[in-house]
Amino acid sequence: MQPSPPSLLHPIVITRPAAQAGALAQQIAARGRQPVIFPLLEILPLSDSAPLQAVLSKLDTYALVVFVSPNAIDAAFQHIASWPLQVPIGIVGEGSRAALARHGLTARNATIFSPPDPAKTDSEGLLLALDLNALRGRQVLLVRGESGREFFADNLLAAGIKVQAVAAYRRQAPVLDETLKARLQQLLDSENDWILTSSEALRHLMDLVQALENSTGVAKIQQQKLLVPHARIAETAHALGFTDVTLTGSGDERLLDALQFPL
């Protein structure tokens, strides 16, 4: 199939939190496509970080520390002077691996567990990478946002592993003010490729569209193309009525590989 001419390639809407969108936008622009940053999640600091700091001060007491996202890593490392290298780390995606590297931790100097299948970078995949028998009776720290799936913690508990969860940040949907309304309407009135990297962000998108009180808005957004890194997000998209959904696999490189660029 011949690539589409540049004039027919749609803008690419990046819906990650603002702090995480820039690098991907630069890569897309460098390849000749137009990135549009439209965050669907706002990452905010905790109103009280004392409980987080107390937990992080005793990292060396845990058999494993699991970070659920790059946001969890960046928020936690604001309070970590140095990582106890004897403590292994669990992550679920390549974005988290890159975040650890920004803070000086790589496979060269730390033990990092991640899903063995690049196409299944989620809690289920991480469980496959762990020796649950070796962790039985020991304590695992789960660093996450103020809310999140309980699947991972529940499975560790069922395996006889002690779990302590701690919030490192909080998330919220963007406020639909007049500026955001105008931007969203403009996106609905044109054709775009949307990168959605969380089910929560996808649900926020639908909530925002419905709040526009525009009878055609939902139909318009459902007709646009979505690119998602995880099967769970694809399932959410289909449940919300989207029909053009591409499952790319985890990591920016796979997202970029799934996009079409001009020659």
Secondary structure in CASP SS format (residue, H / E / C, confidence):
PFRMAT SS
TARGET T0000
AUTHOR 0000-0000-0000
METHOD secondary structure of the structure
MODEL  1
M C 1.00
Q C 1.00
P C 1.00
S C 1.00
P C 1.00
P H 1.00
S H 1.00
L H 1.00
L C 1.00
H C 1.00
P C 1.00
I E 1.00
V E 1.00
I E 1.00
T C 1.00
R C 1.00
P C 1.00
A H 1.00
A H 1.00
Q H 1.00
A H 1.00
G H 1.00
A H 1.00
L H 1.00
A H 1.00
Q H 1.00
Q H 1.00
I H 1.00
A H 1.00
A H 1.00
R C 1.00
G C 1.00
R C 1.00
Q C 1.00
P E 1.00
V E 1.00
I E 1.00
F C 1.00
P C 1.00
L C 1.00
L C 1.00
E E 1.00
I E 1.00
L E 1.00
P C 1.00
L C 1.00
S C 1.00
D C 1.00
S C 1.00
A H 1.00
P H 1.00
L H 1.00
Q H 1.00
A H 1.00
V H 1.00
L H 1.00
S C 1.00
K C 1.00
L H 1.00
D H 1.00
T H 1.00
Y C 1.00
A C 1.00
L E 1.00
V E 1.00
V E 1.00
F E 1.00
V C 1.00
S C 1.00
P H 1.00
N H 1.00
A H 1.00
I H 1.00
D H 1.00
A H 1.00
A H 1.00
F H 1.00
Q H 1.00
H H 1.00
I C 1.00
A C 1.00
S C 1.00
W C 1.00
P C 1.00
L C 1.00
Q C 1.00
V C 1.00
P C 1.00
I E 1.00
G E 1.00
I C 1.00
V C 1.00
G C 1.00
E H 1.00
G H 1.00
S H 1.00
R H 1.00
A H 1.00
A H 1.00
L H 1.00
A H 1.00
R H 1.00
H C 1.00
G C 1.00
L C 1.00
T C 1.00
A C 1.00
R C 1.00
N C 1.00
A C 1.00
T C 1.00
I E 1.00
F E 1.00
S C 1.00
P C 1.00
P C 1.00
D C 1.00
P C 1.00
A C 1.00
K C 1.00
T C 1.00
D C 1.00
S H 1.00
E H 1.00
G H 1.00
L H 1.00
L H 1.00
L H 1.00
A H 1.00
L C 1.00
D C 1.00
L H 1.00
N H 1.00
A H 1.00
L H 1.00
R C 1.00
G C 1.00
R C 1.00
Q E 1.00
V E 1.00
L E 1.00
L E 1.00
V E 1.00
R E 1.00
G E 1.00
E C 1.00
S C 1.00
G C 1.00
R C 1.00
E C 1.00
F H 1.00
F H 1.00
A H 1.00
D H 1.00
N H 1.00
L H 1.00
L H 1.00
A H 1.00
A C 1.00
G C 1.00
I C 1.00
K E 1.00
V E 1.00
Q E 1.00
A E 1.00
V E 1.00
A E 1.00
A E 1.00
Y E 1.00
R E 1.00
R E 1.00
Q E 1.00
A C 1.00
P C 1.00
V C 1.00
L C 1.00
D C 1.00
E H 1.00
T H 1.00
L H 1.00
K H 1.00
A H 1.00
R H 1.00
L H 1.00
Q H 1.00
Q H 1.00
L H 1.00
L H 1.00
D C 1.00
S C 1.00
E C 1.00
N C 1.00
D E 1.00
W E 1.00
I E 1.00
L C 1.00
T C 1.00
S C 1.00
S H 1.00
E H 1.00
A H 1.00
L H 1.00
R H 1.00
H H 1.00
L H 1.00
M H 1.00
D H 1.00
L H 1.00
V H 1.00
Q H 1.00
A H 1.00
L C 1.00
E C 1.00
N C 1.00
S C 1.00
T C 1.00
G H 1.00
V H 1.00
A H 1.00
K H 1.00
I H 1.00
Q H 1.00
Q C 1.00
Q C 1.00
K E 1.00
L E 1.00
L E 1.00
V E 1.00
P C 1.00
H C 1.00
A H 1.00
R H 1.00
I H 1.00
A H 1.00
E H 1.00
T H 1.00
A H 1.00
H H 1.00
A H 1.00
L C 1.00
G C 1.00
F C 1.00
T C 1.00
D C 1.00
V E 1.00
T E 1.00
L E 1.00
T C 1.00
G C 1.00
S C 1.00
G C 1.00
D H 1.00
E H 1.00
R H 1.00
L H 1.00
L H 1.00
D H 1.00
A H 1.00
L C 1.00
Q C 1.00
F C 1.00
P C 1.00
L C 1.00
END
